[in-house]
Amino acid sequence: MDRRVLIASGLSLVATQALAQNGGPPPPNQQPNFPARPKAEAFTLDELVNKVSDFFGVTAEAAGAVITKVFKENGNPTGYIAGEEVSAAITIGLRYGKGLLYMKNQEPVTVFWQGPSIGWDLGGNASRTFTLCYGLQEPRDVYQRFPGVEGSAYLVGGMGVNYQRADDITLAPIRAGVGLRLGTNLGYLSYSRKRNLLPF
């Protein structure tokens, strides 16, 4: 028998025995079992009433009235963004903002947002904005475009809430600002790691 054939047969026999001892080759198309990503811990109503009260400088009763409504509709948020923004519109509007995203057991991260709107809308306002984040599991998931429909009436010292949704994430910005803005508009906000001058 040729020596090369003999060596090849011996190696094949060794490999076959090793596979048999180890249970054979893994089944085809079997995916490795990675541990499931833990869900983000949510904030309680009391925690956020106090944070909103301190952030806007209003009483706990006033903050609670707004927060309770959002909690009833959406449950407990997994994060919030505290920041400031400016916006103006004459039918076509623009909005720019900056804030910090807070999640439990995570370091705060900077978030910028910008976006256009169109509709029956007139005026301008500068606002402090406290955005509740629902379904957000990782800070990086907020960096995307969130469409939303907003009907708002800003008066001096007024507050307003609207919803923005993308995939399984819902954002609920609560705004308290100065100025006057009346109207209904359709648009989106794009959340990013860096400031973008173009809102598109």
BANU-156896 format. One record per residue: residue in one letter; x, z, y of N, C-alpha, C in turn. Coordinates in pm, 1 decimal. Layout:
REM residues N
SITE/A/X/Z/Y/X/Z/Y/X/Z/Y
...
END
This chain:
REM residues 200
SITE/M/85.8/0.0/-118.2/0.0/0.0/0.0/90.2/0.0/124.3
SITE/D/50.2/-77.9/222.7/126.3/-85.6/346.8/133.3/50.9/414.5
SITE/R/253.1/84.4/464.1/272.0/216.1/524.1/179.5/238.9/644.6
SITE/R/156.0/137.0/724.7/69.4/151.8/842.6/-75.6/180.3/802.3
SITE/V/-120.0/113.0/697.2/-255.6/137.9/648.7/-267.6/279.2/597.0
SITE/L/-165.6/327.6/528.9/-166.1/463.1/474.3/-173.1/567.4/587.1
SITE/I/-94.7/547.4/693.4/-95.4/640.9/807.2/-231.6/641.1/876.0
SITE/A/-288.6/522.2/895.7/-419.4/511.4/961.7/-527.0/580.2/879.5
SITE/S/-522.1/563.7/747.7/-621.7/628.1/661.2/-609.3/779.6/669.0
SITE/G/-484.2/830.4/671.5/-463.3/974.8/680.9/-516.0/1031.6/810.6
SITE/L/-492.0/964.7/924.5/-542.5/1011.0/1054.3/-694.4/1010.3/1057.6
SITE/S/-755.5/907.1/999.6/-901.1/898.7/996.2/-960.0/1013.6/916.6
SITE/L/-895.5/1049.4/803.2/-944.0/1159.1/720.5/-935.0/1292.5/794.7
SITE/V/-823.0/1314.6/867.5/-805.7/1438.5/944.8/-911.9/1449.4/1053.7
SITE/A/-936.3/1338.8/1124.0/-1036.4/1339.8/1231.5/-1175.5/1367.8/1177.0
SITE/T/-1208.2/1309.4/1061.2/-1340.1/1330.9/1000.9/-1359.6/1476.7/963.1
SITE/Q/-1257.4/1538.8/905.4/-1267.2/1679.4/867.9/-1281.1/1770.7/989.4
SITE/A/-1208.3/1738.3/1097.7/-1216.2/1820.0/1219.2/-1355.5/1813.8/1280.3
SITE/L/-1416.4/1696.5/1283.6/-1551.5/1682.0/1337.5/-1652.0/1757.0/1252.2
SITE/A/-1633.7/1752.9/1120.6/-1726.0/1821.6/1030.9/-1719.5/1972.0/1052.7
SITE/Q/-1598.8/2024.6/1072.9/-1583.9/2168.7/1094.5/-1641.6/2212.7/1227.3
SITE/N/-1638.4/2124.8/1327.7/-1688.5/2160.0/1462.2/-1833.2/2119.1/1483.6
SITE/G/-1901.8/2084.1/1379.8/-2043.1/2050.1/1394.3/-2069.4/1905.6/1426.9
SITE/G/-1967.8/1821.2/1422.5/-1986.6/1679.5/1446.9/-1984.9/1648.0/1595.3
SITE/P/-1990.8/1518.9/1628.4/-1987.6/1476.9/1769.5/-2115.9/1516.1/1840.2
SITE/P/-2110.1/1535.3/1973.0/-2231.5/1571.7/2047.2/-2331.9/1458.0/2044.6
SITE/P/-2461.7/1490.0/2046.3/-2563.7/1385.0/2047.9/-2545.5/1296.4/2169.8
SITE/P/-2575.7/1166.0/2159.0/-2562.0/1076.6/2273.8/-2661.5/1114.6/2384.9
SITE/N/-2620.1/1087.2/2512.9/-2704.7/1109.5/2631.3/-2743.5/1255.1/2652.0
SITE/Q/-2670.3/1346.8/2592.4/-2702.5/1488.1/2614.8/-2637.3/1534.8/2743.8
SITE/Q/-2714.8/1590.9/2835.7/-2665.1/1636.7/2964.1/-2613.2/1779.5/2952.0
SITE/P/-2503.6/1810.3/3020.9/-2453.9/1948.9/3017.4/-2553.9/2043.2/3083.8
SITE/N/-2558.3/2164.7/3033.1/-2651.2/2264.4/3086.2/-2584.6/2343.0/3199.2
SITE/F/-2611.0/2300.1/3324.8/-2559.8/2373.0/3439.3/-2659.9/2482.3/3476.1
SITE/P/-2611.4/2596.2/3526.8/-2705.4/2701.0/3568.4/-2791.6/2654.5/3684.3
SITE/A/-2919.2/2692.6/3682.6/-3011.7/2653.1/3788.7/-2969.8/2716.8/3920.8
SITE/R/-2985.3/2639.9/4029.5/-2950.9/2692.3/4161.3/-3050.6/2800.4/4199.5
SITE/P/-3004.0/2919.2/4235.5/-3097.4/3026.4/4270.1/-3176.3/2991.5/4395.9
SITE/K/-3301.7/3033.0/4398.2/-3385.2/3006.4/4514.0/-3344.5/3095.7/4630.2
SITE/A/-3357.4/3041.5/4751.3/-3321.1/3117.3/4870.2/-3416.9/3234.7/4888.3
SITE/E/-3364.9/3346.2/4933.8/-3446.1/3465.4/4957.4/-3527.4/3447.2/5085.3
SITE/A/-3652.7/3488.2/5082.5/-3743.7/3466.7/5195.9/-3743.9/3586.7/5290.5
SITE/F/-3786.5/3559.2/5414.0/-3802.1/3663.3/5514.4/-3944.1/3718.9/5510.0
SITE/T/-3958.7/3846.5/5543.7/-4089.7/3909.7/5546.2/-4153.6/3893.1/5683.6
SITE/L/-4282.7/3918.3/5689.1/-4355.8/3910.0/5815.0/-4299.6/4007.7/5917.6
SITE/D/-4276.6/4131.5/5877.0/-4226.0/4232.2/5970.4/-4089.0/4194.6/6025.9
SITE/E/-4002.4/4141.6/5940.2/-3869.7/4100.5/5986.5/-3879.9/3997.2/6098.0
SITE/L/-3966.2/3897.8/6080.1/-3972.2/3789.2/6176.8/-4052.6/3824.2/6300.7
SITE/V/-4150.3/3912.4/6289.3/-4221.5/3957.7/6409.1/-4122.6/4023.5/6504.6
SITE/N/-4036.4/4108.1/6451.7/-3937.7/4174.6/6536.1/-3838.8/4075.8/6595.5
SITE/K/-3794.3/3977.2/6515.7/-3697.6/3878.8/6564.9/-3759.3/3790.1/6671.9
SITE/V/-3883.8/3746.6/6651.3/-3950.9/3663.1/6750.7/-3976.2/3742.1/6878.1
SITE/S/-4017.7/3867.3/6864.2/-4041.0/3952.7/6980.4/-3914.5/3967.2/7063.5
SITE/D/-3802.2/3995.0/6997.6/-3675.0/4009.5/7069.6/-3629.1/3877.1/7129.9
SITE/F/-3646.4/3767.4/7055.6/-3597.1/3637.5/7099.6/-3670.6/3587.5/7223.7
SITE/F/-3803.1/3600.7/7224.2/-3881.9/3552.7/7336.9/-3900.7/3658.4/7445.9
SITE/G/-3867.2/3784.7/7414.4/-3888.1/3890.4/7511.8/-4034.9/3920.6/7533.3
SITE/V/-4112.5/3914.4/7425.9/-4255.9/3943.6/7435.0/-4284.5/4066.0/7349.1
SITE/T/-4405.4/4115.7/7358.0/-4442.6/4232.6/7278.8/-4455.6/4194.5/7131.5
SITE/A/-4445.2/4293.7/7045.7/-4461.5/4269.3/6902.6/-4601.9/4218.5/6872.2
SITE/E/-4701.3/4264.2/6949.6/-4839.4/4218.1/6927.5/-4851.4/4068.9/6956.5
SITE/A/-4790.0/4022.8/7065.7/-4796.4/3881.0/7100.7/-4722.8/3796.6/6997.3
SITE/A/-4604.4/3842.4/6955.1/-4528.5/3769.6/6853.3/-4603.5/3768.8/6720.6
SITE/G/-4663.3/3882.3/6687.0/-4734.9/3892.8/6560.6/-4852.9/3800.0/6551.7
SITE/A/-4921.1/3777.0/6663.6/-5038.2/3688.9/6663.4/-4999.5/3547.0/6623.1
SITE/V/-4884.0/3500.0/6671.8/-4839.5/3364.5/6639.0/-4783.3/3359.5/6497.2
SITE/I/-4696.6/3454.7/6463.5/-4630.3/3455.2/6332.9/-4731.4/3470.5/6219.2
SITE/T/-4830.5/3556.5/6237.7/-4929.6/3580.8/6132.0/-5004.7/3453.0/6096.6
SITE/K/-5039.1/3373.1/6198.1/-5110.0/3247.2/6172.9/-5025.3/3152.8/6087.9
SITE/V/-4897.6/3141.3/6120.8/-4810.1/3051.7/6045.7/-4789.9/3103.5/5903.1
SITE/F/-4775.0/3235.8/5888.5/-4758.0/3294.1/5755.1/-4881.1/3269.3/5668.6
SITE/K/-5000.0/3280.6/5726.3/-5122.2/3259.0/5649.9/-5129.7/3116.1/5597.2
SITE/E/-5078.5/3021.4/5674.1/-5087.7/2881.5/5634.8/-4974.8/2837.5/5542.0
SITE/N/-4858.8/2904.9/5551.1/-4741.5/2855.1/5478.8/-4670.4/2958.1/5391.4
SITE/G/-4697.3/3086.8/5409.4/-4627.0/3187.7/5331.8/-4501.2/3235.6/5401.8
SITE/N/-4404.8/3282.6/5322.1/-4281.9/3340.1/5376.6/-4173.0/3234.1/5387.7
SITE/P/-4111.1/3219.7/5504.3/-4006.2/3119.2/5521.7/-3873.3/3165.1/5462.4
SITE/T/-3789.4/3068.7/5426.6/-3657.3/3099.4/5372.1/-3547.9/3092.0/5478.1
SITE/G/-3584.4/3055.2/5599.8/-3486.0/3048.8/5707.2/-3554.9/3032.8/5841.4
SITE/Y/-3476.5/3043.6/5948.1/-3529.7/3016.5/6081.4/-3417.3/2967.4/6171.3
SITE/I/-3454.6/2887.5/6271.9/-3360.3/2835.3/6370.7/-3398.5/2893.4/6505.9
SITE/A/-3305.8/2960.9/6570.2/-3327.2/3016.6/6703.7/-3243.4/2936.4/6802.1
SITE/G/-3308.6/2875.4/6901.0/-3233.2/2792.8/6994.6/-3311.4/2758.8/7119.8
SITE/E/-3262.2/2658.4/7192.0/-3322.9/2614.4/7317.1/-3330.4/2462.5/7317.7
SITE/E/-3424.6/2409.4/7395.9/-3438.8/2265.5/7404.6/-3497.9/2226.0/7538.6
SITE/V/-3483.0/2098.3/7570.5/-3546.3/2040.1/7688.9/-3618.1/1913.5/7644.6
SITE/S/-3727.0/1883.3/7711.2/-3800.6/1761.6/7677.7/-3876.7/1713.6/7799.3
SITE/A/-3906.4/1583.7/7800.5/-3983.8/1522.4/7907.9/-4051.3/1397.8/7853.3
SITE/A/-4163.5/1361.5/7914.6/-4236.1/1244.6/7866.3/-4321.7/1184.0/7975.6
SITE/I/-4323.1/1053.1/7979.6/-4424.4/975.0/8050.8/-4465.8/868.3/7951.1
SITE/T/-4561.1/901.0/7867.2/-4603.5/822.4/7751.1/-4494.3/824.1/7643.4
SITE/I/-4373.8/778.3/7676.6/-4261.2/786.8/7584.2/-4179.8/909.9/7620.5
SITE/G/-4149.8/992.4/7522.8/-4080.5/1117.1/7549.5/-3950.1/1131.1/7472.9
SITE/L/-3868.3/1225.1/7517.3/-3742.2/1258.1/7451.6/-3730.8/1409.1/7443.2
SITE/R/-3663.5/1456.0/7337.8/-3643.1/1599.9/7320.2/-3502.9/1623.2/7264.4
SITE/Y/-3432.7/1720.8/7321.6/-3299.1/1757.9/7274.7/-3290.8/1909.3/7262.4
SITE/G/-3224.5/1956.6/7155.4/-3212.4/2100.5/7137.5/-3088.2/2139.4/7060.4
SITE/K/-3058.8/2267.7/7064.8/-2944.9/2324.1/6991.3/-2978.9/2466.8/6951.1
SITE/G/-2939.7/2507.6/6830.7/-2966.0/2643.5/6786.0/-2880.8/2681.3/6667.0
SITE/L/-2907.1/2799.0/6613.4/-2839.7/2848.7/6494.7/-2941.5/2865.7/6382.3
SITE/L/-2906.1/2816.2/6263.8/-2989.8/2831.5/6145.5/-2946.7/2956.9/6070.6
SITE/Y/-3043.7/3046.1/6047.0/-3017.7/3170.8/5974.4/-3089.3/3167.2/5840.3
SITE/M/-3014.1/3200.1/5733.9/-3070.5/3220.5/5601.0/-3007.2/3345.6/5542.7
SITE/K/-3081.2/3413.9/5457.8/-3027.1/3535.9/5397.7/-2909.0/3502.7/5306.0
SITE/N/-2806.8/3588.6/5312.0/-2686.0/3574.4/5230.8/-2608.9/3445.9/5262.0
SITE/Q/-2628.2/3392.5/5383.4/-2556.6/3272.7/5427.4/-2504.3/3297.2/5568.9
SITE/E/-2392.1/3234.0/5601.3/-2342.0/3238.8/5737.7/-2428.6/3148.1/5825.9
SITE/P/-2458.3/3190.0/5950.5/-2534.9/3102.4/6040.1/-2460.2/2971.1/6064.6
SITE/V/-2533.7/2862.0/6075.2/-2473.8/2731.4/6102.7/-2540.2/2670.8/6226.3
SITE/T/-2463.1/2593.7/6300.8/-2512.8/2529.0/6422.3/-2595.8/2406.0/6386.7
SITE/V/-2707.6/2390.2/6455.0/-2796.4/2276.6/6432.6/-2830.9/2214.4/6568.5
SITE/F/-2819.3/2084.3/6575.8/-2866.3/2008.6/6691.7/-2989.1/1929.0/6649.2
SITE/W/-3078.0/1903.3/6743.3/-3191.1/1815.7/6712.7/-3223.8/1730.2/6833.3
SITE/Q/-3274.3/1611.9/6803.5/-3309.6/1515.7/6906.7/-3411.4/1419.1/6849.0
SITE/G/-3496.0/1365.5/6935.3/-3594.4/1271.8/6884.6/-3684.3/1216.1/6992.6
SITE/P/-3743.6/1100.1/6965.4/-3837.7/1037.3/7057.4/-3982.0/1069.0/7019.8
SITE/S/-4072.5/1041.4/7111.3/-4215.0/1053.7/7082.0/-4289.2/950.8/7165.8
SITE/I/-4410.3/919.8/7123.8/-4493.6/827.4/7198.7/-4638.3/873.9/7187.1
SITE/G/-4714.0/859.8/7295.6/-4853.6/901.1/7292.2/-4905.9/931.1/7431.0
SITE/W/-5021.5/993.1/7435.2/-5080.2/1035.1/7562.9/-5012.0/1166.4/7600.1
SITE/D/-4907.6/1155.3/7680.2/-4819.0/1268.9/7701.0/-4756.2/1257.2/7838.6
SITE/L/-4757.1/1366.1/7914.5/-4703.4/1363.1/8050.3/-4647.2/1499.3/8087.1
SITE/G/-4526.4/1501.3/8142.2/-4469.1/1625.1/8192.8/-4333.8/1654.8/8132.1
SITE/G/-4287.6/1776.7/8153.6/-4157.5/1817.2/8101.1/-4154.0/1967.6/8084.5
SITE/N/-4063.3/2015.2/8002.7/-4049.6/2159.4/7984.0/-3913.1/2194.2/7927.2
SITE/A/-3868.6/2313.5/7959.2/-3748.9/2372.5/7898.4/-3797.8/2490.6/7816.6
SITE/S/-3758.8/2495.3/7690.4/-3818.5/2593.3/7599.2/-3712.7/2670.3/7521.1
SITE/R/-3744.8/2793.3/7490.8/-3677.2/2863.0/7383.3/-3758.4/2831.1/7257.6
SITE/T/-3689.9/2801.8/7149.5/-3756.2/2755.5/7028.2/-3714.0/2838.6/6908.7
SITE/F/-3812.6/2888.5/6836.0/-3789.7/2966.7/6714.0/-3860.6/2892.3/6601.9
SITE/T/-3783.2/2829.0/6515.0/-3839.2/2742.0/6411.5/-3834.1/2809.4/6274.9
SITE/L/-3949.9/2828.5/6213.8/-3957.7/2882.4/6077.8/-3936.3/2768.4/5978.7
SITE/C/-3854.8/2792.6/5875.4/-3818.3/2689.7/5778.5/-3874.7/2726.2/5641.1
SITE/Y/-3957.0/2638.2/5585.1/-4019.6/2660.1/5455.1/-3965.0/2560.9/5353.0
SITE/G/-3932.6/2610.6/5233.2/-3881.7/2524.3/5127.3/-3735.2/2488.9/5143.2
SITE/L/-3668.5/2548.1/5240.0/-3526.4/2520.6/5263.2/-3443.8/2609.9/5170.6
SITE/Q/-3364.6/2547.7/5081.1/-3285.9/2623.3/4983.8/-3138.2/2631.4/5020.3
SITE/E/-3089.0/2533.6/5093.9/-2949.9/2530.8/5137.6/-2946.8/2486.7/5284.1
SITE/P/-2853.9/2541.8/5364.6/-2847.2/2500.5/5505.2/-2832.3/2350.4/5523.7
SITE/R/-2756.4/2283.9/5434.3/-2732.6/2140.5/5451.2/-2860.1/2057.4/5438.9
SITE/D/-2963.6/2112.8/5375.2/-3086.5/2036.7/5354.6/-3163.8/2013.2/5484.5
SITE/V/-3130.2/2086.6/5590.8/-3204.2/2070.1/5716.5/-3157.6/1947.3/5793.5
SITE/Y/-3040.0/1893.3/5757.5/-2984.3/1781.7/5833.6/-3047.8/1650.4/5790.1
SITE/Q/-3165.8/1624.8/5841.7/-3238.8/1501.8/5814.4/-3346.0/1483.4/5920.4
SITE/R/-3424.7/1379.1/5905.4/-3529.7/1346.1/6003.2/-3662.7/1406.2/5958.0
SITE/F/-3731.0/1474.7/6050.0/-3859.1/1539.1/6021.3/-3968.0/1480.2/6111.3
SITE/P/-4058.0/1400.5/6055.3/-4171.3/1350.4/6133.4/-4271.1/1463.1/6160.7
SITE/G/-4348.0/1445.2/6266.5/-4451.2/1544.5/6296.8/-4547.2/1492.7/6401.2
SITE/V/-4667.1/1548.6/6401.3/-4767.1/1518.0/6503.1/-4788.2/1643.7/6584.2
SITE/E/-4777.9/1629.9/6715.1/-4787.1/1748.4/6799.8/-4894.8/1730.3/6905.8
SITE/G/-4983.8/1826.9/6914.3/-5076.3/1833.6/7025.7/-5043.6/1961.5/7100.6
SITE/S/-5002.0/1952.6/7223.4/-4952.2/2071.2/7292.0/-5005.8/2080.8/7433.3
SITE/A/-5016.4/2202.9/7482.0/-5054.7/2230.1/7620.5/-4966.7/2343.8/7668.6
SITE/Y/-4859.8/2309.6/7737.9/-4767.2/2409.8/7786.7/-4805.2/2453.3/7927.3
SITE/L/-4822.7/2581.8/7942.6/-4841.2/2641.2/8073.4/-4723.2/2734.8/8096.8
SITE/V/-4710.1/2786.1/8216.9/-4601.0/2878.3/8245.4/-4614.2/2999.7/8154.8
SITE/G/-4509.9/3025.4/8078.1/-4514.1/3139.1/7987.4/-4596.1/3115.7/7863.0
SITE/G/-4641.6/2992.9/7838.8/-4725.6/2965.6/7722.5/-4644.8/2953.9/7594.3
SITE/M/-4714.6/2955.2/7482.4/-4651.4/2938.7/7351.6/-4728.5/2834.9/7271.7
SITE/G/-4657.6/2761.8/7185.9/-4723.1/2661.8/7103.1/-4651.7/2646.6/6970.4
SITE/V/-4723.1/2597.0/6870.3/-4668.2/2577.2/6736.3/-4708.5/2439.5/6686.5
SITE/N/-4618.0/2370.7/6619.0/-4654.9/2247.6/6549.1/-4575.8/2240.1/6419.6
SITE/Y/-4608.1/2143.7/6332.6/-4542.7/2133.2/6202.7/-4471.1/1999.2/6188.9
SITE/Q/-4356.6/2005.6/6119.2/-4279.1/1886.4/6085.7/-4248.6/1894.4/5936.1
SITE/R/-4259.2/1780.6/5867.1/-4239.3/1783.7/5722.3/-4153.1/1666.5/5676.2
SITE/A/-4065.9/1695.8/5579.0/-3985.9/1593.3/5512.3/-3958.3/1642.3/5370.7
SITE/D/-3992.3/1558.9/5272.2/-3978.0/1596.9/5131.4/-4055.1/1726.7/5106.1
SITE/D/-3988.2/1828.9/5054.2/-4054.9/1956.0/5024.8/-4026.2/2062.3/5131.3
SITE/I/-3974.9/2021.3/5246.6/-3937.0/2115.5/5351.3/-4033.8/2102.2/5468.7
SITE/T/-4081.6/2215.6/5517.7/-4169.2/2219.3/5635.4/-4103.9/2304.6/5742.3
SITE/L/-4099.3/2252.4/5863.6/-4049.5/2326.9/5978.7/-4165.5/2356.0/6071.9
SITE/A/-4168.6/2477.9/6125.2/-4275.4/2519.0/6216.8/-4212.1/2572.7/6344.9
SITE/P/-4181.9/2484.0/6442.2/-4124.7/2530.0/6568.1/-4227.6/2606.0/6652.7
SITE/I/-4187.3/2723.4/6698.2/-4267.0/2802.3/6793.1/-4195.5/2792.9/6926.7
SITE/R/-4265.2/2746.5/7029.2/-4202.0/2724.1/7158.7/-4267.2/2810.2/7266.4
SITE/A/-4183.7/2867.1/7348.1/-4228.9/2937.1/7468.1/-4139.7/2889.0/7580.6
SITE/G/-4198.1/2828.8/7683.4/-4114.2/2770.0/7787.4/-4177.2/2772.6/7923.5
SITE/V/-4106.8/2710.5/8017.6/-4155.8/2701.9/8154.6/-4181.9/2555.6/8185.6
SITE/G/-4269.1/2532.6/8282.6/-4303.3/2396.2/8320.1/-4444.4/2364.4/8277.7
SITE/L/-4477.5/2237.9/8280.5/-4611.9/2194.4/8246.0/-4603.1/2066.5/8164.9
SITE/R/-4664.5/2068.8/8048.9/-4669.3/1949.0/7966.3/-4801.0/1946.6/7893.5
SITE/L/-4874.4/1839.8/7911.5/-5005.1/1825.8/7849.4/-5008.1/1695.3/7771.2
SITE/G/-5060.2/1700.9/7649.4/-5075.2/1574.8/7580.4/-5070.7/1586.1/7430.0
SITE/T/-5079.6/1469.9/7366.5/-5067.9/1456.0/7222.6/-4968.3/1345.4/7197.2
SITE/N/-4873.7/1367.8/7104.6/-4775.3/1264.6/7079.8/-4741.9/1256.6/6931.9
SITE/L/-4686.8/1141.5/6895.5/-4643.3/1115.9/6758.9/-4494.6/1083.1/6763.2
SITE/G/-4416.0/1151.1/6680.4/-4272.4/1125.1/6683.0/-4202.8/1197.9/6570.3
SITE/Y/-4073.0/1216.9/6586.8/-3994.1/1288.3/6486.3/-3878.0/1357.1/6555.8
SITE/L/-3819.3/1452.0/6485.6/-3695.2/1514.3/6529.3/-3591.9/1495.3/6420.0
SITE/S/-3473.2/1456.4/6460.9/-3361.6/1440.3/6368.7/-3266.7/1558.2/6387.3
SITE/Y/-3245.2/1634.4/6281.0/-3157.8/1751.8/6285.9/-3019.8/1711.0/6234.7
SITE/S/-2913.6/1751.4/6308.1/-2779.5/1704.6/6277.1/-2675.7/1813.9/6299.8
SITE/R/-2555.9/1789.1/6246.8/-2446.1/1884.4/6264.5/-2381.3/1871.6/6401.5
SITE/K/-2391.7/1751.5/6461.7/-2329.9/1724.9/6590.6/-2433.2/1671.1/6688.5
SITE/R/-2404.1/1687.4/6816.6/-2493.1/1636.7/6920.8/-2492.8/1484.7/6919.9
SITE/N/-2610.7/1425.0/6917.4/-2627.0/1281.3/6929.0/-2701.7/1249.6/7057.4
SITE/L/-2640.2/1171.1/7145.5/-2706.5/1137.1/7270.6/-2822.7/1041.5/7248.9
SITE/L/-2806.6/950.6/7152.8/-2917.0/860.1/7120.1/-3015.0/931.6/7029.2
SITE/P/-3141.7/941.3/7066.4/-3237.4/1015.4/6985.7/-3284.3/944.5/6860.3
SITE/F/-3237.8/822.9/6839.1/-3285.9/742.6/6726.6/-3194.5/755.3/6606.7
END
